[in-house]
Amino acid sequence: MVRLAAGPEKQSSDGAHVVGAAWAPQAWISRVPATGPAVPSSVGPLAGLRFAAKDNIDAAGLPTTAACPEFAYSPVHNAASVQRLLDAGARLEGKTNLDQFACGLNGTRSPYGAVPNAINPDYVSGGSSSGSAYVVATGQVDFSLGTDTAGSGRVPAGFNNIVGIKPTKGLISARGVVPAAQSVDCVSIFARTVGMAVRALTAAMGYDPLDPYSRDIALARTPFGARFRFGVPAALQFCGDGVAEAEFAKGIRAMEKLGGVAVPVDYAPLGAAATLLYESALVAERYTAVRAFFDAYEDKVMEPVRGIIAQGRKYGAADLYEAQTQLRRLGQQAQGMWADIDVLLVPTAPTHYTIAQMQADPVALNRNLGIYTNFVNLLDYAAIAVPSSLRPDGLPFGITLIGPCGSDLQLAELGQRYHHATGLTLGATGEPMPAPVSIPGLDASATVRVAVVGAHLSGMPLNIQLTERNATLVATTETAPDYRFYALAGTVPPKPGLVRVAPGQGARIALEIWEMPVENYGSFVALIPGPLGIGTLKLADGASVQGFLCEPLALEGALDITHFGGWRAYIASLAPKE
């Protein structure tokens, strides 16, 4: 069961209800008044949407604290990312809590209070973008900005059952962001769905000549397709968490179901690169980011953040060059894996700790949370964290897809397919998954979507007719409650018939939505025998899609199986009872 703190019902910005949730006030550091200065455009691609910004990102009219009150200053200008979102029509709701100076992956390192997990408040929310993830998961905003140096835009997503996009470095300007380690910092996006996250990403990204690390990136425009190869670390670590290990094994099988082929990869160079971030001269960049303040007010910085930043003082220029050369060496070793795989699949985090556990051992346990995240920015990769499952103990479990520089849209398309196939609800809201959306910027204009309900479902006898036409599974959902479902007589292999009926006389029927190149659609339809055919199906969320329907004359001798709710459940009922 999903655990929520007791409290009154609240309503999200999109009307979604978070039933029984008492929102943790410490998720916010400051709020924009209704008549505040961050007034958005009334038009634009994000008009009507609300967002939050991590409080190391400048918003004019609100203080920037980086979760250190003595460091606070009042910016005159918005950060470039905030300004682009406002120009696109979104409204800023306020600034969110974080691990101090964006140093941590757990969400407990803040004088404003530890941000709890949105699903089970006994557990950490993940950090350092703790508040930004929490306010999205609880439905208080539509999306939010975080930052990600070592995993801060991914771990909180995995822990709160939401999506986290960690863009290619330089894709979103970091001008107006308090640096953590400036050469590897990224502004990240949290949302409850991939589609919403990509909308925000598209509005926020763009080259900025005033940001020394901004880049004009040519994004890959071709989806991975129906058949792809995904890497899995040959040696996996779960810090003794057998439940997380079992959930990741399920994630591998889910990725295979989408058409992927698992390929073991040597994780050693990636793991070695990850250790360099804090255990080499590279940590000096953390000190450089806040050097003037830290040298004057070191005692105002909380532990263990103070100790981590102070490490940067002990290294010299030669040490830094040595660390950079070692990183380049490891990057060259890792580069070879991309010849064998399209994408790398890892757990977003190896385990999940309670707040009490984290506070009792804050350095070692925080280090564990970065096992699968710390290397990504160092090696110039893109990543997206998406929900995968709810563990038996009710905690969210997430996976992360990692690709080369510029693979952001490809990762989003595959991440959306994966997320929608889980059937999970959104964040901590309990709201159902909406229909998937096209990923803007990808070359998907020449495709068509078709809903299948029977023998063409994944794993069923006729599914090959879809996969051999390069179709990809994009969603698992249900019809509107306006259909009846029948097992047709005399069909080989066995097939069902879906018939639309008057309102109140039907039920929701499980289905899958597949997408294929339009040039292959005609040959697919030609294989459909009468009295089956293609028509327009209405989905549970009100959207429409092309899909299989049955002529009423085929129902002679058919068995009404509507009460099973879908073909898989009916087929399972035919299996011999042990």
C-alpha positions as CSV (number, residue, x, y, z in Angstrom):
1,M,0.0,0.0,0.0
2,V,1.1,3.6,-0.7
3,R,1.6,5.3,2.6
4,L,0.7,9.0,2.9
5,A,0.9,11.2,6.0
6,A,-2.5,11.8,7.5
7,G,-4.1,15.1,6.7
8,P,-6.8,16.9,4.7
9,E,-7.4,16.4,1.0
10,K,-5.6,18.9,-1.2
11,Q,-5.8,19.7,-4.9
12,S,-3.0,19.9,-7.4
13,S,-2.6,22.6,-10.0
14,D,-4.1,20.3,-12.7
15,G,-7.1,19.4,-10.5
16,A,-5.7,16.1,-9.4
17,H,-6.5,15.2,-5.7
18,V,-3.9,14.0,-3.3
19,V,-6.2,12.2,-1.0
20,G,-5.2,12.1,2.7
21,A,-1.9,14.0,2.1
22,A,-0.6,16.6,4.5
23,W,2.0,18.4,2.5
24,A,5.3,18.8,4.2
25,P,5.8,22.6,4.5
26,Q,9.6,22.3,4.6
27,A,9.5,21.3,0.9
28,W,9.3,25.1,0.2
29,I,11.7,27.8,1.2
30,S,9.8,30.7,-0.3
31,R,6.6,31.3,-2.2
32,V,5.5,33.7,-4.8
33,P,2.5,35.8,-3.7
34,A,-0.5,35.8,-6.0
35,T,0.5,39.3,-7.1
36,G,4.2,38.5,-7.1
37,P,6.8,39.6,-9.5
38,A,7.2,36.4,-11.5
39,V,4.3,37.0,-13.8
40,P,4.2,34.7,-16.8
41,S,3.1,35.3,-20.3
42,S,-0.6,34.6,-20.8
43,V,0.1,32.7,-24.0
44,G,2.8,30.2,-24.9
45,P,3.3,26.5,-25.0
46,L,3.3,26.3,-21.1
47,A,0.4,28.7,-20.5
48,G,-1.6,27.7,-17.5
49,L,1.1,25.4,-16.0
50,R,2.7,26.0,-12.6
51,F,6.3,25.2,-11.7
52,A,8.8,25.5,-8.8
53,A,12.5,26.2,-8.8
54,K,15.1,24.7,-6.6
55,D,16.5,27.4,-4.3
56,N,19.9,27.5,-5.8
57,I,18.3,28.9,-9.0
58,D,17.6,32.7,-9.2
59,A,14.1,34.1,-9.4
60,A,13.9,37.9,-9.2
61,G,11.9,39.0,-6.2
62,L,12.7,35.9,-4.1
63,P,15.9,35.3,-2.1
64,T,18.3,32.6,-3.3
65,T,19.6,30.7,-0.2
66,A,21.1,27.5,-1.5
67,A,19.7,26.2,1.8
68,C,22.1,28.4,3.8
69,P,20.4,31.4,5.3
70,E,23.7,33.3,5.8
71,F,24.5,32.9,2.1
72,A,21.2,34.3,1.0
73,Y,21.1,37.2,-1.6
74,S,18.3,38.9,-3.6
75,P,18.8,38.4,-7.3
76,V,17.7,41.2,-9.7
77,H,17.3,38.9,-12.7
78,N,15.8,35.5,-13.2
79,A,18.0,32.6,-14.0
80,A,18.0,32.0,-17.8
81,S,16.0,28.8,-17.3
82,V,13.4,30.4,-15.2
83,Q,13.0,33.3,-17.7
84,R,12.5,30.9,-20.6
85,L,9.8,29.1,-18.7
86,L,8.0,32.3,-17.8
87,D,8.3,33.5,-21.4
88,A,6.6,30.2,-22.4
89,G,3.6,31.0,-20.2
90,A,4.3,29.0,-17.1
91,R,3.8,30.5,-13.6
92,L,6.5,30.2,-10.9
93,E,5.0,29.2,-7.5
94,G,8.1,29.5,-5.4
95,K,11.5,28.1,-4.4
96,T,12.1,24.7,-3.0
97,N,14.3,23.1,-0.3
98,L,17.5,21.3,-1.1
99,D,20.6,19.7,0.4
100,Q,22.7,22.6,1.4
101,F,24.7,24.0,-1.6
102,A,23.3,21.1,-3.6
103,C,25.7,18.7,-1.8
104,G,23.9,15.4,-1.2
105,L,21.6,12.8,-2.6
106,N,19.3,12.4,0.3
107,G,17.3,15.5,1.2
108,T,18.2,15.7,4.9
109,R,21.0,18.2,4.8
110,S,19.1,21.5,5.1
111,P,18.6,23.9,8.1
112,Y,15.0,24.3,6.8
113,G,14.3,20.7,7.6
114,A,14.6,17.2,6.0
115,V,12.1,16.8,3.2
116,P,10.3,13.5,3.6
117,N,9.5,11.0,0.9
118,A,6.1,11.8,-0.8
119,I,5.0,8.1,-0.6
120,N,6.3,7.1,2.9
121,P,7.4,10.1,5.1
122,D,9.7,7.9,7.2
123,Y,12.0,7.6,4.2
124,V,14.3,10.1,2.5
125,S,13.0,12.0,-0.5
126,G,16.4,11.9,-2.2
127,G,18.4,15.0,-3.0
128,S,19.8,17.4,-3.4
129,S,16.6,18.5,-5.3
130,S,14.4,17.2,-2.6
131,G,11.8,19.9,-2.5
132,S,11.4,20.1,-6.2
133,A,10.7,16.4,-6.5
134,Y,8.3,16.5,-3.5
135,V,6.1,19.3,-4.8
136,V,5.7,17.5,-8.1
137,A,5.0,14.1,-6.6
138,T,2.3,15.6,-4.4
139,G,0.6,17.5,-7.3
140,Q,1.3,21.0,-6.0
141,V,2.9,22.0,-9.3
142,D,3.0,20.6,-12.8
143,F,6.7,20.4,-13.1
144,S,9.8,21.8,-11.4
145,L,13.4,22.7,-11.9
146,G,16.2,20.9,-10.0
147,T,19.9,20.7,-10.6
148,D,22.0,17.6,-11.2
149,T,25.7,17.3,-10.7
150,A,25.9,13.8,-9.3
151,G,22.4,12.5,-9.5
152,S,20.3,15.2,-7.8
153,G,17.8,15.3,-10.7
154,R,17.4,11.5,-10.8
155,V,17.5,10.0,-7.3
156,P,14.6,12.2,-6.0
157,A,12.6,11.1,-9.1
158,G,13.2,7.5,-8.4
159,F,12.3,7.8,-4.7
160,N,9.1,9.8,-5.3
161,N,7.5,7.9,-8.3
162,I,8.1,10.7,-10.8
163,V,10.1,11.4,-13.9
164,G,13.5,13.2,-13.8
165,I,15.2,14.4,-17.0
166,K,19.0,15.0,-16.6
167,P,19.8,16.8,-19.9
168,T,23.0,16.7,-21.8
169,K,25.4,19.2,-20.1
170,G,24.9,22.7,-21.5
171,L,21.5,22.0,-23.1
172,I,19.8,24.2,-20.5
173,S,21.6,27.3,-19.5
174,A,23.0,27.3,-15.9
175,R,23.3,31.1,-15.8
176,G,21.8,32.3,-12.6
177,V,22.4,29.0,-10.8
178,V,24.6,28.8,-7.7
179,P,27.2,26.3,-8.9
180,A,27.9,23.0,-7.2
181,A,30.6,21.9,-9.6
182,Q,30.1,24.3,-12.5
183,S,31.8,22.3,-15.3
184,V,29.4,19.3,-14.7
185,D,26.3,21.0,-13.3
186,C,23.0,20.6,-15.2
187,V,19.5,22.2,-14.7
188,S,17.1,19.3,-14.5
189,I,13.4,18.8,-14.9
190,F,10.9,16.9,-12.7
191,A,7.3,16.0,-13.8
192,R,4.8,13.3,-13.2
193,T,4.9,12.1,-16.8
194,V,7.6,12.1,-19.5
195,G,5.4,14.1,-21.8
196,M,5.1,17.0,-19.3
197,A,8.9,16.9,-18.6
198,V,9.7,17.1,-22.3
199,R,7.4,20.1,-22.7
200,A,9.3,21.9,-20.0
201,L,12.6,20.8,-21.4
202,T,11.8,22.0,-24.9
203,A,10.9,25.5,-23.5
204,A,13.9,25.7,-21.2
205,M,16.7,24.5,-23.4
206,G,18.7,26.7,-25.8
207,Y,22.2,28.0,-26.3
208,D,23.2,30.9,-24.0
209,P,26.4,32.8,-24.9
210,L,26.5,34.3,-21.3
211,D,26.9,30.8,-19.8
212,P,30.5,29.6,-20.2
213,Y,29.4,26.0,-20.2
214,S,26.4,26.4,-22.5
215,R,26.5,24.4,-25.8
216,D,24.6,24.4,-29.1
217,I,23.8,20.7,-29.1
218,A,22.6,18.7,-32.1
219,L,20.1,16.3,-30.6
220,A,19.6,12.9,-32.1
221,R,16.2,12.8,-33.8
222,T,15.5,9.1,-34.6
223,P,13.8,7.0,-31.9
224,F,15.5,3.7,-30.9
225,G,12.7,1.8,-32.6
226,A,11.1,-1.6,-32.1
227,R,14.4,-3.5,-31.6
228,F,17.2,-2.0,-29.6
229,R,20.1,-3.2,-27.4
230,F,20.3,-2.0,-23.8
231,G,23.3,-2.4,-21.5
232,V,23.1,-3.8,-18.0
233,P,26.1,-3.7,-15.6
234,A,27.6,-7.1,-15.5
235,A,28.2,-6.7,-11.7
236,L,25.3,-5.0,-9.9
237,Q,25.3,-3.6,-6.4
238,F,22.2,-3.2,-4.2
239,C,23.8,-2.6,-0.8
240,G,22.2,-5.7,0.7
241,D,18.7,-4.7,-0.5
242,G,17.3,-7.9,-2.0
243,V,13.9,-6.3,-2.7
244,A,15.6,-3.6,-4.9
245,E,17.5,-6.4,-6.7
246,A,14.3,-8.2,-7.5
247,E,12.6,-5.1,-8.7
248,F,15.5,-4.3,-11.1
249,A,15.3,-7.8,-12.5
250,K,11.6,-7.1,-13.2
251,G,12.7,-3.9,-14.9
252,I,15.1,-5.8,-17.2
253,R,12.2,-8.1,-18.2
254,A,10.0,-5.1,-18.8
255,M,12.6,-3.5,-21.1
256,E,12.9,-6.8,-23.0
257,K,9.1,-6.8,-23.4
258,L,9.4,-3.4,-25.2
259,G,11.7,-5.0,-27.8
260,G,15.1,-4.6,-26.1
261,V,17.9,-7.1,-25.9
262,A,19.9,-7.0,-22.7
263,V,23.7,-6.8,-23.1
264,P,26.1,-7.2,-20.1
265,V,28.6,-4.3,-19.9
266,D,31.7,-3.8,-17.9
267,Y,30.7,-1.3,-15.2
268,A,34.3,-0.9,-13.8
269,P,35.3,2.2,-15.7
270,L,31.9,3.9,-14.9
271,G,32.2,3.0,-11.2
272,A,35.8,4.3,-11.1
273,A,34.8,7.6,-12.8
274,A,32.0,7.9,-10.2
275,T,34.5,7.8,-7.3
276,L,36.6,10.6,-8.7
277,L,33.8,13.1,-8.1
278,Y,34.4,13.2,-4.4
279,E,37.6,11.2,-3.9
280,S,40.0,13.2,-6.1
281,A,41.0,16.7,-6.9
282,L,37.7,17.1,-8.8
283,V,36.1,17.9,-5.5
284,A,38.0,21.2,-5.5
285,E,35.4,22.6,-7.9
286,R,32.9,22.3,-5.0
287,Y,35.1,24.5,-2.9
288,T,35.7,26.9,-5.8
289,A,31.9,27.4,-6.3
290,V,31.5,29.1,-2.9
291,R,35.1,29.9,-2.0
292,A,34.6,33.5,-0.9
293,F,31.7,32.7,1.3
294,F,33.1,29.5,2.7
295,D,36.4,31.0,3.7
296,A,34.6,33.8,5.6
297,Y,31.7,31.8,7.1
298,E,32.8,28.2,7.2
299,D,31.1,27.7,10.5
300,K,27.7,28.7,9.0
301,V,27.8,25.6,6.7
302,M,26.3,22.5,8.2
303,E,28.0,19.1,8.4
304,P,28.7,17.0,6.5
305,V,28.5,19.6,3.7
306,R,31.2,21.6,5.4
307,G,33.6,18.7,5.5
308,I,33.0,17.8,1.8
309,I,33.6,21.4,0.6
310,A,36.6,21.8,2.8
311,Q,38.3,18.8,1.1
312,G,38.7,21.0,-1.9
313,R,41.3,23.1,-0.1
314,K,43.9,20.4,0.1
315,Y,44.5,19.8,-3.6
316,G,46.8,21.7,-6.0
317,A,46.8,22.3,-9.7
318,A,48.9,19.2,-10.4
319,D,46.4,17.1,-8.5
320,L,43.6,18.5,-10.6
321,Y,45.4,17.7,-13.9
322,E,46.1,14.2,-12.7
323,A,42.4,13.7,-11.8
324,Q,41.2,15.1,-15.2
325,T,43.6,12.8,-17.1
326,Q,42.4,9.8,-15.1
327,L,38.8,10.8,-15.9
328,R,39.7,11.0,-19.6
329,R,41.3,7.6,-19.5
330,L,38.2,6.1,-17.9
331,G,35.9,7.8,-20.4
332,Q,37.9,6.3,-23.3
333,Q,37.5,2.8,-21.7
334,A,33.8,3.3,-21.3
335,Q,33.3,4.6,-24.8
336,G,33.6,1.2,-26.3
337,M,30.3,0.0,-24.8
338,W,28.3,2.3,-27.1
339,A,29.4,0.2,-30.1
340,D,27.4,-2.7,-28.6
341,I,24.4,-0.9,-27.1
342,D,21.9,1.9,-27.8
343,V,21.2,2.8,-24.2
344,L,22.4,1.8,-20.7
345,L,19.8,0.7,-18.1
346,V,20.6,1.0,-14.4
347,P,18.7,1.2,-11.1
348,T,18.2,4.9,-10.2
349,A,19.4,4.0,-6.7
350,P,20.6,0.7,-5.3
351,T,18.4,1.0,-2.1
352,H,16.2,3.4,-0.1
353,Y,17.0,4.5,3.4
354,T,14.8,6.0,6.2
355,I,15.5,9.5,7.4
356,A,16.7,8.1,10.7
357,Q,19.2,5.8,9.0
358,M,20.6,8.5,6.8
359,Q,21.1,10.9,9.7
360,A,22.8,8.2,11.7
361,D,25.4,7.5,8.9
362,P,25.1,10.5,6.5
363,V,28.3,10.1,4.5
364,A,28.5,6.3,3.8
365,L,24.8,5.9,3.1
366,N,24.7,9.0,0.9
367,R,27.6,7.6,-1.1
368,N,25.7,4.4,-1.7
369,L,22.9,6.4,-3.3
370,G,25.2,7.7,-6.0
371,I,26.6,4.3,-7.2
372,Y,24.6,4.6,-10.5
373,T,24.5,8.3,-10.9
374,N,27.9,10.0,-10.1
375,F,29.6,9.2,-13.4
376,V,27.0,10.4,-15.8
377,N,27.8,14.1,-16.0
378,L,31.6,13.5,-15.7
379,L,31.4,11.4,-18.9
380,D,29.1,13.8,-20.7
381,Y,26.0,11.5,-20.9
382,A,22.3,12.3,-20.9
383,A,19.8,10.4,-18.7
384,I,16.2,10.1,-17.7
385,A,14.9,8.5,-14.5
386,V,11.4,7.0,-14.7
387,P,9.2,5.1,-12.3
388,S,9.4,1.3,-12.6
389,S,7.3,-0.3,-9.9
390,L,6.1,-0.1,-6.3
391,R,8.1,-2.5,-4.1
392,P,6.2,-5.0,-1.8
393,D,6.9,-2.6,1.0
394,G,5.1,0.2,-0.9
395,L,8.3,2.2,-1.7
396,P,8.8,3.4,-5.3
397,F,11.5,1.8,-7.4
398,G,12.9,3.6,-10.4
399,I,15.2,2.9,-13.3
400,T,17.4,5.3,-15.3
401,L,18.1,5.2,-19.0
402,I,21.5,6.7,-19.9
403,G,22.7,7.6,-23.4
404,P,25.5,9.5,-25.1
405,C,25.6,13.3,-25.3
406,G,22.6,14.5,-27.4
407,S,20.4,11.5,-26.9
408,D,17.9,13.3,-24.7
409,L,14.8,13.0,-26.9
410,Q,15.6,9.3,-27.7
411,L,15.8,8.6,-24.0
412,A,12.5,10.4,-23.4
413,E,10.7,8.4,-26.1
414,L,11.9,5.1,-24.7
415,G,11.4,6.3,-21.1
416,Q,7.8,7.2,-21.9
417,R,7.2,3.7,-23.4
418,Y,8.6,2.1,-20.3
419,H,6.7,4.3,-17.9
420,H,3.4,3.8,-19.6
421,A,3.9,0.1,-19.7
422,T,4.1,0.0,-15.8
423,G,0.5,1.0,-15.3
424,L,1.6,3.0,-12.2
425,T,-0.3,6.0,-10.9
426,L,1.3,9.4,-10.9
427,G,3.6,10.4,-8.1
428,A,1.7,10.3,-4.8
429,T,-1.5,11.7,-6.3
430,G,-3.2,8.3,-7.2
431,E,-4.1,9.8,-10.5
432,P,-4.1,7.4,-13.5
433,M,-1.5,7.6,-16.3
434,P,-2.7,9.8,-19.2
435,A,-2.3,8.7,-22.8
436,P,1.2,9.0,-24.1
437,V,2.2,11.9,-26.3
438,S,4.5,12.4,-29.3
439,I,7.9,13.6,-28.3
440,P,8.5,16.9,-30.1
441,G,11.7,17.0,-32.1
442,L,11.7,13.3,-32.9
443,D,11.1,12.1,-36.5
444,A,7.8,10.4,-35.6
445,S,5.5,12.2,-38.1
446,A,5.4,9.1,-40.4
447,T,3.9,6.7,-37.8
448,V,0.5,5.5,-36.8
449,R,-0.8,4.2,-33.5
450,V,-3.1,1.2,-33.2
451,A,-4.7,-0.4,-30.1
452,V,-4.8,-4.2,-29.8
453,V,-6.9,-6.2,-27.3
454,G,-6.3,-9.9,-28.1
455,A,-3.9,-12.1,-30.0
456,H,-1.7,-9.1,-31.0
457,L,-0.9,-8.3,-27.4
458,S,2.8,-8.5,-26.4
459,G,3.7,-12.2,-25.9
460,M,0.6,-13.4,-27.7
461,P,0.7,-15.5,-31.0
462,L,0.1,-12.7,-33.5
463,N,2.3,-10.0,-31.8
464,I,5.0,-10.8,-34.4
465,Q,2.8,-9.2,-37.0
466,L,3.5,-5.9,-35.2
467,T,7.1,-6.4,-34.3
468,E,8.2,-7.5,-37.8
469,R,6.7,-4.1,-39.0
470,N,8.9,-2.2,-36.5
471,A,6.0,-1.4,-34.3
472,T,6.8,-0.3,-30.7
473,L,4.7,-0.6,-27.6
474,V,4.0,2.9,-26.3
475,A,1.3,2.4,-23.7
476,T,-0.8,-0.1,-21.7
477,T,-4.2,1.3,-20.8
478,E,-8.0,0.6,-21.0
479,T,-10.9,1.5,-23.2
480,A,-13.7,3.8,-21.9
481,P,-16.4,1.8,-20.1
482,D,-18.5,1.5,-23.2
483,Y,-17.5,-1.9,-24.6
484,R,-18.3,-5.5,-24.3
485,F,-15.7,-8.2,-24.9
486,Y,-16.3,-11.7,-26.4
487,A,-14.2,-14.8,-27.1
488,L,-15.1,-15.5,-30.7
489,A,-16.0,-19.1,-31.8
490,G,-13.9,-21.1,-34.2
491,T,-10.9,-18.7,-34.5
492,V,-7.3,-19.9,-34.8
493,P,-5.4,-18.7,-32.9
494,P,-8.2,-17.8,-30.5
495,K,-9.3,-14.2,-30.9
496,P,-11.6,-11.8,-29.1
497,G,-14.2,-9.4,-30.4
498,L,-14.6,-5.9,-29.0
499,V,-18.0,-4.3,-29.5
500,R,-19.1,-0.8,-28.5
501,V,-22.4,-0.6,-26.6
502,A,-24.6,2.1,-25.1
503,P,-23.3,4.0,-22.1
504,G,-23.8,2.1,-18.9
505,Q,-23.9,-1.3,-20.6
506,G,-20.2,-2.0,-21.0
507,A,-16.9,-2.0,-19.1
508,R,-13.3,-1.0,-19.4
509,I,-11.2,-3.5,-21.4
510,A,-7.4,-3.7,-21.1
511,L,-5.4,-2.9,-24.3
512,E,-2.0,-2.0,-25.6
513,I,-1.2,0.9,-27.9
514,W,1.5,0.2,-30.6
515,E,3.1,2.6,-32.9
516,M,4.5,1.7,-36.3
517,P,5.8,3.4,-39.5
518,V,2.9,4.5,-41.6
519,E,4.4,2.7,-44.6
520,N,3.9,-0.7,-42.8
521,Y,0.4,0.0,-41.6
522,G,-1.3,-1.0,-44.8
523,S,0.2,-4.5,-44.9
524,F,-0.7,-4.9,-41.2
525,V,-4.4,-4.1,-41.8
526,A,-4.4,-6.4,-44.8
527,L,-3.8,-9.3,-42.4
528,I,-6.9,-8.7,-40.4
529,P,-9.6,-11.2,-41.2
530,G,-13.3,-10.3,-41.2
531,P,-15.5,-9.8,-39.3
532,L,-12.7,-8.0,-37.4
533,G,-11.6,-4.6,-38.5
534,I,-10.0,-1.3,-37.6
535,G,-12.1,1.5,-36.2
536,T,-11.9,4.3,-33.6
537,L,-11.7,3.3,-30.0
538,K,-12.4,5.6,-27.1
539,L,-9.9,5.3,-24.2
540,A,-10.4,5.6,-20.5
541,D,-9.0,9.1,-20.4
542,G,-11.3,10.3,-23.2
543,A,-8.7,10.2,-26.0
544,S,-9.3,8.2,-29.2
545,V,-7.1,5.8,-31.1
546,Q,-7.4,3.4,-34.1
547,G,-7.9,-0.1,-32.9
548,F,-9.6,-3.5,-33.4
549,L,-13.3,-3.7,-33.4
550,C,-15.7,-6.5,-34.2
551,E,-18.9,-6.6,-36.4
552,P,-21.9,-7.8,-34.3
553,L,-22.6,-10.6,-36.8
554,A,-19.5,-12.4,-35.5
555,L,-21.0,-12.8,-32.0
556,E,-23.0,-15.9,-32.9
557,G,-21.7,-18.6,-30.6
558,A,-19.3,-16.2,-28.9
559,L,-18.7,-16.2,-25.2
560,D,-19.2,-12.9,-23.3
561,I,-15.9,-12.4,-21.3
562,T,-16.4,-8.8,-20.4
563,H,-16.1,-9.5,-16.7
564,F,-12.5,-10.6,-17.1
565,G,-11.5,-7.1,-18.1
566,G,-9.1,-8.2,-20.8
567,W,-7.8,-11.0,-22.9
568,R,-4.8,-11.9,-20.7
569,A,-7.1,-12.5,-17.7
570,Y,-9.4,-14.7,-19.8
571,I,-6.6,-16.8,-21.3
572,A,-5.1,-17.2,-17.8
573,S,-8.5,-18.5,-16.6
574,L,-8.3,-21.4,-19.1
575,A,-5.0,-22.7,-17.7
576,P,-5.3,-26.0,-15.8
577,K,-5.7,-25.5,-12.0
578,E,-2.9,-27.1,-10.0
